[in-house]
Amino acid sequence: MENSSWVKGGIIASVICAILFGFYAFLYFPLVEQYAREAEERNGSHFALVLPVMTGHILPMLSHFAIEGSSIPDTLCKETETTCLHWSSEYGEGGMSWIDGEGGAGYCLEQDIGPARSCVERIQSFAMIGAGLILEMAYFIIGAVIAIGIARRKKM
């Protein structure tokens, strides 16, 4: 029975990780967002992310920025979407008519072809799920190590 104490400890820690995720997703971040909107003129709190950073729950949420800033989307996704890098409301040499994302008409003076947005979003979703699973495994391992330590102390 004592040999399974590390499994129990790991499961308890994994449940704590899942509860913390629910707390952050459904209570903490919505309250922080509401407070930030209300305190926009006061610059809000600079310590709002300290708690999720300490528990590691910021990692899955930051995986979005890690993917966006890397070359992974360029490597895995076909370059099919045209993006306007330099847009003007007046015609310029070499410009072609362009409608921006907000419906404004003008001229695109410089274009770039990049990966499809749907593909990039799919990669970001997989990265977030992967980071969440890694966090869950880390909590399991920490819980198992704590349980082993407690079991050894009880034997002494």
Secondary structure, 3 states (H helix, E strand, C coil): CHHHHHHHHHHHHHHHHHHHHHHHHHHHHHHHHHHHHHCHHHCCCCCCCHHHHHHCCHHHHHHHHHHHCCCHHHHHCCEEEEEEEEEECCCCCCCEEEECCCCCEEEEEEEEEEECHHHHHHHHHHHHHHHHHHHHHHHHHHHHHHHHHHHHHHHC
